[in-house]
Amino acid sequence: MWNRRVAAAALIVIAACTDRTLTPPDDELGTQPVSPSARPPEELAKIMAKGLKNAAFRAYLKAQLDASPYNEHKLQFETFLAANSGRALRQIAGENGASTETIARQAKEAIALEVYFPVAEHAAAWTGDENVLVATALTDADTPVAYDPAGRQQVLNAKTPPATPVLALVPVETDFSVRPARIEECIVECGGGPIGDVVPPPPPPPGLYMTKAHFNQTFESWLKGSPEFEVHILGQKGQTDSLIAYQCAGEHAGGPYAFNQNERDWTGRVLLFSKQQIDQYNAAHPQSNIRVFVVEDDDTACRIKTDSDRFQKLVNAVDSAYNRYTSGNDSSTFVRKYYGYARSAYNIFQALASWIKTNDELVGNAVEDRIVGDVYPGFNWFVKGENNVTNGWINLVMY
């Protein structure tokens, strides 16, 4: 039985998210940090690997990974080094014949990093022995460079992981500032209520929902672990000729906008844009419609980070192929709720480019099947990527 207090807190969060007003971020571009280093942290990977010669360090690392509450049991590298009075830092320094100050400085000056086993089979197979590699790469396109506990370098296949378990030391994709909530359970009474007294969730708000998604690939290298697909609603920015992201749906979106797709296929029901948001948008932008745009997020949740020129070329190619019928809007009637195609008026988007170049992958712009002139069973919108290539399909429904 769910803890009633946890359930009540969840309802408050959902209610708060459901009542969001249509106000895009004031600073869509955000603030770009200045990178002291934009190179793969190969030296740190080698140092980490050599530390694994120490049996006590291996056991400690395995215990910390197993206990991590974050997705894929990730650890924030600097935090891991400093935890428990710098236990890991001392053990690594001892195996490398270096001072703890030197290694701590290297970690601080590097790109923010995380440590984990990106391949689930590797995580399950590693018992804490020396049969392990530490690999790193900066972007999905980079060839992983790995080191064994003796400090020997190996160049790994970028598309296929080796049989040997690989520990990744890669740029941070996880928001470690938010600790995942643990689900509380009880055997007898929960919060003073009788057994089985669970507060039912509120009905979902009306609006545009996605019920299924299928993509041809994960858009993520094996070293970077599971993909994180997000769906963004793009629309006119004020009265300018540009686009802005009005709403994101994804793992960290919160409330009814939260869904977690870590594979190529997903089924469920997630809110993309509420009816209230649609009405507010249409009132403010009567000559403009909204785009449904899919990305595979690399580091900053619910913020599109990519090269603006690349985005522009993708959208221009899709717009040209379908006479700009690449947006959509609420087309419901008295007898039928329906989200249908609409003509696009704006296609300039000032995306936030990442200084470490781990930019989000642009999966594509959704185009209704009637406009594409093709069908894919069970789905009604095609996801069109660069050069108008079909990268997947989603099913959009108005409730």
C-alpha positions as CSV (number, residue, x, y, z in Angstrom):
1,M,0.0,0.0,0.0
2,W,1.2,3.5,-0.9
3,N,2.0,5.9,1.9
4,R,-0.9,8.4,2.0
5,R,1.4,11.3,2.7
6,V,3.5,10.4,-0.4
7,A,0.4,10.1,-2.5
8,A,-0.9,13.5,-1.2
9,A,2.4,15.2,-2.0
10,A,2.3,13.7,-5.5
11,L,-1.2,15.1,-6.0
12,I,0.0,18.6,-5.0
13,V,2.8,18.4,-7.5
14,I,0.5,17.1,-10.3
15,A,-2.0,19.8,-9.6
16,A,0.6,22.5,-9.6
17,C,1.9,21.3,-13.0
18,T,-1.5,20.9,-14.5
19,D,-2.3,24.6,-13.7
20,R,0.7,25.9,-15.5
21,T,0.1,29.1,-17.4
22,L,1.5,29.6,-20.9
23,T,4.6,31.6,-20.1
24,P,7.8,30.6,-22.0
25,P,11.1,31.0,-20.2
26,D,12.3,34.6,-19.9
27,D,15.9,33.5,-20.8
28,E,15.6,30.7,-23.3
29,L,19.2,30.7,-24.0
30,G,20.3,30.6,-20.4
31,T,23.9,31.2,-19.3
32,Q,26.6,29.2,-21.0
33,P,29.4,28.2,-18.6
34,V,33.0,28.8,-19.6
35,S,34.8,25.5,-20.0
36,P,38.4,25.1,-18.6
37,S,38.7,22.0,-20.7
38,A,36.7,20.6,-23.6
39,R,38.7,17.4,-24.2
40,P,37.8,13.8,-23.2
41,P,39.1,13.2,-19.7
42,E,41.5,10.4,-20.7
43,E,44.0,11.1,-18.0
44,L,41.4,10.9,-15.3
45,A,40.1,7.6,-16.9
46,K,43.6,6.2,-16.7
47,I,44.0,7.3,-13.0
48,M,40.6,5.8,-12.1
49,A,41.5,2.5,-13.9
50,K,44.8,2.2,-12.1
51,G,43.0,2.8,-8.8
52,L,41.1,-0.4,-9.5
53,K,44.2,-2.4,-8.8
54,N,43.2,-1.9,-5.2
55,A,40.8,-4.6,-4.0
56,A,39.4,-2.4,-1.2
57,F,38.7,0.4,-3.7
58,R,37.0,-1.9,-6.0
59,A,34.7,-3.2,-3.2
60,Y,34.0,0.4,-2.1
61,L,33.2,1.5,-5.7
62,K,30.9,-1.4,-6.3
63,A,29.0,-0.7,-3.0
64,Q,28.6,3.0,-3.9
65,L,27.4,2.2,-7.4
66,D,24.9,-0.4,-6.1
67,A,23.6,2.1,-3.5
68,S,23.2,5.0,-5.9
69,P,19.5,6.1,-6.2
70,Y,20.0,7.7,-9.6
71,N,19.1,6.3,-12.9
72,E,21.5,3.5,-14.0
73,H,23.1,3.8,-10.5
74,K,25.2,6.8,-11.5
75,L,27.7,8.6,-9.3
76,Q,28.8,12.2,-9.6
77,F,32.6,11.9,-10.0
78,E,33.8,14.7,-7.8
79,T,31.3,14.0,-5.1
80,F,32.3,10.3,-5.1
81,L,35.9,11.2,-4.7
82,A,35.2,13.4,-1.7
83,A,32.7,11.2,0.0
84,N,33.5,9.5,3.3
85,S,36.4,11.9,4.1
86,G,37.9,11.4,0.6
87,R,38.2,7.6,0.9
88,A,38.1,7.0,-2.9
89,L,40.5,9.9,-3.5
90,R,43.0,8.5,-1.1
91,Q,42.8,5.0,-2.5
92,I,43.2,6.2,-6.1
93,A,46.1,8.5,-5.2
94,G,47.9,5.6,-3.5
95,E,47.7,3.3,-6.6
96,N,48.9,6.2,-8.9
97,G,51.7,7.4,-6.6
98,A,50.2,10.9,-6.7
99,S,49.0,13.3,-4.0
100,T,45.3,13.6,-3.3
101,E,45.6,17.3,-4.0
102,T,46.8,16.7,-7.5
103,I,44.0,14.3,-8.4
104,A,41.4,16.5,-6.8
105,R,42.6,19.4,-8.8
106,Q,42.5,17.5,-12.0
107,A,38.9,16.4,-11.3
108,K,37.9,20.0,-10.5
109,E,39.4,21.4,-13.6
110,A,37.8,18.8,-15.9
111,I,34.4,18.7,-17.4
112,A,31.7,17.7,-14.8
113,L,31.7,13.9,-14.9
114,E,29.7,11.0,-13.9
115,V,30.7,7.3,-13.3
116,Y,28.5,4.2,-14.0
117,F,28.1,1.1,-16.0
118,P,26.3,2.1,-19.2
119,V,25.6,-1.5,-20.3
120,A,23.2,-3.3,-17.9
121,E,24.8,-6.7,-18.6
122,H,28.2,-5.3,-17.5
123,A,26.8,-3.9,-14.3
124,A,25.3,-7.3,-13.5
125,A,28.4,-9.2,-14.4
126,W,31.0,-7.2,-12.5
127,T,31.7,-8.7,-9.1
128,G,34.3,-6.2,-8.0
129,D,37.3,-8.0,-9.7
130,E,40.0,-6.6,-11.9
131,N,38.3,-7.7,-15.1
132,V,37.0,-4.2,-15.8
133,L,37.9,-1.2,-18.0
134,V,37.4,2.5,-17.5
135,A,36.4,4.3,-20.7
136,T,35.7,7.9,-21.7
137,A,34.4,9.9,-24.7
138,L,33.1,13.4,-25.0
139,T,30.3,13.0,-27.5
140,D,28.2,10.2,-28.9
141,A,30.2,10.3,-32.1
142,D,33.6,9.9,-30.4
143,T,35.4,6.6,-30.3
144,P,35.7,5.4,-26.6
145,V,39.2,5.3,-25.2
146,A,39.6,2.8,-22.3
147,Y,42.2,1.8,-19.7
148,D,42.6,-1.4,-17.7
149,P,43.8,-1.5,-14.1
150,A,47.4,-1.8,-15.3
151,G,47.0,1.5,-17.1
152,R,47.1,0.0,-20.6
153,Q,45.1,1.9,-23.2
154,Q,42.5,0.3,-25.5
155,V,40.4,1.9,-28.3
156,L,36.9,0.4,-28.2
157,N,34.4,-0.1,-30.9
158,A,32.1,3.0,-31.0
159,K,29.0,0.9,-31.9
160,T,29.4,-2.3,-29.9
161,P,30.6,-2.7,-26.3
162,P,33.2,-5.3,-25.5
163,A,32.7,-8.4,-23.4
164,T,34.8,-7.0,-20.6
165,P,32.7,-4.8,-18.2
166,V,33.2,-1.1,-19.0
167,L,32.9,1.6,-16.4
168,A,32.1,5.0,-18.1
169,L,33.7,8.2,-17.0
170,V,31.7,10.7,-19.2
171,P,30.2,14.2,-19.1
172,V,27.3,14.6,-16.7
173,E,23.8,14.0,-18.1
174,T,22.2,13.5,-14.7
175,D,20.8,16.3,-12.4
176,F,22.5,15.2,-9.2
177,S,21.0,18.2,-7.4
178,V,17.7,16.5,-7.2
179,R,17.8,13.2,-5.2
180,P,15.2,10.7,-6.5
181,A,12.3,10.1,-4.2
182,R,12.1,6.7,-2.6
183,I,8.7,5.0,-2.7
184,E,7.6,4.4,0.8
185,E,5.6,1.2,1.6
186,C,3.8,0.1,4.7
187,I,2.4,-3.2,5.8
188,V,-0.3,-2.1,8.3
189,E,-1.7,1.5,8.4
190,C,-0.3,4.3,6.4
191,G,-0.5,7.8,7.9
192,G,-3.2,6.8,10.3
193,G,-5.7,5.7,7.7
194,P,-7.2,2.2,7.3
195,I,-5.6,-0.4,5.2
196,G,-6.3,0.2,1.5
197,D,-7.3,3.9,2.1
198,V,-5.4,5.3,-0.9
199,V,-6.3,8.7,-2.3
200,P,-7.2,8.3,-6.0
201,P,-5.3,10.4,-8.5
202,P,-7.2,13.3,-10.1
203,P,-8.5,12.9,-13.6
204,P,-5.9,14.0,-16.2
205,P,-6.5,17.5,-17.6
206,P,-7.8,17.8,-21.2
207,G,-5.2,18.5,-23.8
208,L,-2.8,17.0,-26.4
209,Y,-1.4,13.6,-25.3
210,M,1.1,11.2,-26.7
211,T,0.1,7.5,-26.2
212,K,2.9,5.7,-28.2
213,A,6.3,6.3,-29.6
214,H,8.7,4.3,-31.7
215,F,12.1,5.4,-33.0
216,N,14.4,3.7,-35.4
217,Q,17.4,4.1,-33.2
218,T,18.3,5.3,-29.7
219,F,20.4,8.2,-30.8
220,E,22.8,7.5,-27.9
221,S,26.2,5.7,-28.0
222,W,26.5,2.6,-25.8
223,L,29.0,4.4,-23.6
224,K,26.4,7.0,-22.7
225,G,23.9,4.5,-21.5
226,S,20.2,4.7,-22.0
227,P,18.6,7.4,-24.2
228,E,16.3,10.1,-22.8
229,F,13.7,11.1,-25.3
230,E,11.9,14.4,-24.8
231,V,9.0,16.0,-26.7
232,H,8.9,19.7,-27.0
233,I,6.1,22.0,-28.0
234,L,7.5,24.9,-30.1
235,G,5.6,28.0,-31.0
236,Q,6.0,31.7,-31.9
237,K,8.1,33.7,-29.6
238,G,6.1,36.8,-28.7
239,Q,5.4,38.7,-32.0
240,T,8.8,37.8,-33.5
241,D,9.6,35.6,-36.4
242,S,11.2,33.0,-34.1
243,L,10.3,29.8,-32.2
244,I,10.5,29.1,-28.5
245,A,9.9,26.0,-26.5
246,Y,6.6,26.4,-24.5
247,Q,6.4,23.0,-22.9
248,C,8.6,19.9,-22.5
249,A,7.5,16.3,-21.8
250,G,10.2,14.0,-20.5
251,E,11.6,12.2,-17.5
252,H,12.2,15.3,-15.5
253,A,9.3,17.4,-16.8
254,G,7.1,16.7,-13.7
255,G,3.4,16.1,-13.2
256,P,1.3,14.9,-16.1
257,Y,4.2,15.9,-18.5
258,A,6.5,13.3,-17.1
259,F,7.3,10.1,-19.0
260,N,10.5,8.1,-19.2
261,Q,11.4,6.5,-22.6
262,N,14.8,4.8,-22.3
263,E,14.3,2.5,-25.3
264,R,13.1,2.8,-28.8
265,D,9.5,2.0,-27.9
266,W,7.2,3.5,-25.3
267,T,3.5,3.1,-24.6
268,G,1.4,5.0,-22.0
269,R,-0.2,8.4,-21.9
270,V,1.7,11.7,-21.3
271,L,0.4,15.2,-21.6
272,L,2.3,17.3,-24.1
273,F,0.2,20.5,-24.0
274,S,-2.9,21.1,-22.0
275,K,-6.1,22.5,-23.5
276,Q,-5.6,25.6,-21.3
277,Q,-2.2,26.1,-22.8
278,I,-3.5,25.5,-26.3
279,D,-6.2,28.1,-25.9
280,Q,-3.9,30.6,-24.3
281,Y,-1.4,30.1,-27.1
282,N,-4.0,30.5,-29.8
283,A,-5.4,33.7,-28.2
284,A,-1.9,35.2,-28.1
285,H,-0.9,33.9,-31.6
286,P,-4.0,33.6,-33.8
287,Q,-1.9,33.2,-37.0
288,S,0.6,30.7,-35.6
289,N,0.4,27.0,-34.8
290,I,2.6,24.7,-32.7
291,R,5.3,22.2,-33.7
292,V,5.8,18.9,-31.9
293,F,9.5,18.3,-31.8
294,V,11.4,15.3,-30.5
295,V,15.0,15.3,-29.2
296,E,17.2,12.8,-27.4
297,D,18.5,14.7,-24.4
298,D,22.2,14.6,-23.7
299,D,22.8,16.7,-20.6
300,T,20.4,19.5,-19.6
301,A,16.8,18.1,-19.1
302,C,14.0,19.9,-20.9
303,R,16.2,22.5,-22.6
304,I,17.1,22.0,-26.3
305,K,20.8,22.3,-26.7
306,T,22.1,21.9,-30.3
307,D,23.6,23.8,-33.2
308,S,21.1,26.4,-34.4
309,D,22.2,25.9,-38.1
310,R,21.6,22.2,-37.8
311,F,18.1,22.8,-36.4
312,Q,17.4,25.3,-39.1
313,K,18.4,22.9,-41.9
314,L,16.3,20.1,-40.5
315,V,13.1,22.2,-40.2
316,N,13.7,23.8,-43.6
317,A,14.0,20.4,-45.3
318,V,10.8,19.1,-43.6
319,D,8.9,22.4,-44.3
320,S,9.9,22.3,-48.0
321,A,8.9,18.6,-48.4
322,Y,5.4,19.1,-47.0
323,N,4.5,22.7,-48.1
324,R,5.0,23.9,-44.5
325,Y,2.1,21.7,-43.2
326,T,4.5,20.6,-40.4
327,S,2.7,22.0,-37.4
328,G,-0.6,21.2,-35.7
329,N,-3.4,22.5,-33.6
330,D,-6.6,21.6,-31.8
331,S,-9.0,20.6,-34.6
332,S,-11.7,19.2,-32.3
333,T,-15.4,19.5,-33.2
334,F,-18.5,19.1,-31.1
335,V,-18.6,15.3,-31.8
336,R,-14.9,14.6,-32.1
337,K,-11.7,15.5,-30.3
338,Y,-8.9,15.7,-32.8
339,Y,-5.4,17.2,-33.1
340,G,-4.7,17.8,-36.8
341,Y,-2.1,19.2,-39.1
342,A,-1.7,23.0,-39.6
343,R,0.5,25.3,-41.6
344,S,3.8,26.4,-40.0
345,A,4.6,30.1,-40.0
346,Y,7.8,30.3,-38.0
347,N,10.9,28.1,-38.1
348,I,13.8,30.0,-36.6
349,F,14.9,28.6,-33.2
350,Q,17.7,29.9,-31.1
351,A,18.9,26.7,-29.5
352,L,21.3,26.6,-26.7
353,A,24.6,25.1,-28.0
354,S,26.6,23.3,-25.3
355,W,30.1,24.3,-24.7
356,I,31.2,20.7,-24.2
357,K,29.6,19.7,-27.5
358,T,27.4,17.0,-26.1
359,N,24.5,18.5,-27.9
360,D,21.0,17.0,-27.9
361,E,20.2,14.8,-30.9
362,L,17.5,16.2,-33.1
363,V,15.2,13.2,-33.6
364,G,12.7,15.3,-35.6
365,N,9.6,17.4,-36.3
366,A,6.3,15.6,-36.2
367,V,4.2,15.6,-39.4
368,E,0.7,14.1,-39.6
369,D,0.5,10.9,-41.7
370,R,-2.1,12.5,-44.0
371,I,0.5,15.1,-45.0
372,V,3.3,12.5,-45.4
373,G,1.0,10.4,-47.6
374,D,1.8,7.2,-45.8
375,V,0.7,5.2,-42.8
376,Y,2.4,3.3,-40.1
377,P,0.0,1.0,-38.1
378,G,-0.8,2.2,-34.7
379,F,0.7,5.7,-35.1
380,N,-0.6,8.9,-36.8
381,W,2.3,11.3,-36.9
382,F,5.7,10.7,-38.5
383,V,8.9,12.1,-36.9
384,K,11.0,13.6,-39.7
385,G,14.6,14.3,-39.0
386,E,17.6,15.7,-41.0
387,N,17.2,15.4,-44.8
388,N,13.5,14.6,-44.2
389,V,14.5,11.1,-43.1
390,T,11.8,9.2,-41.0
391,N,13.3,8.6,-37.6
392,G,10.2,7.3,-35.9
393,W,6.5,7.6,-35.3
394,I,4.3,8.9,-32.4
395,N,0.6,8.7,-31.7
396,L,-1.1,12.0,-30.8
397,V,-4.5,12.2,-29.3
398,M,-6.7,15.0,-27.9
399,Y,-8.5,14.1,-24.7
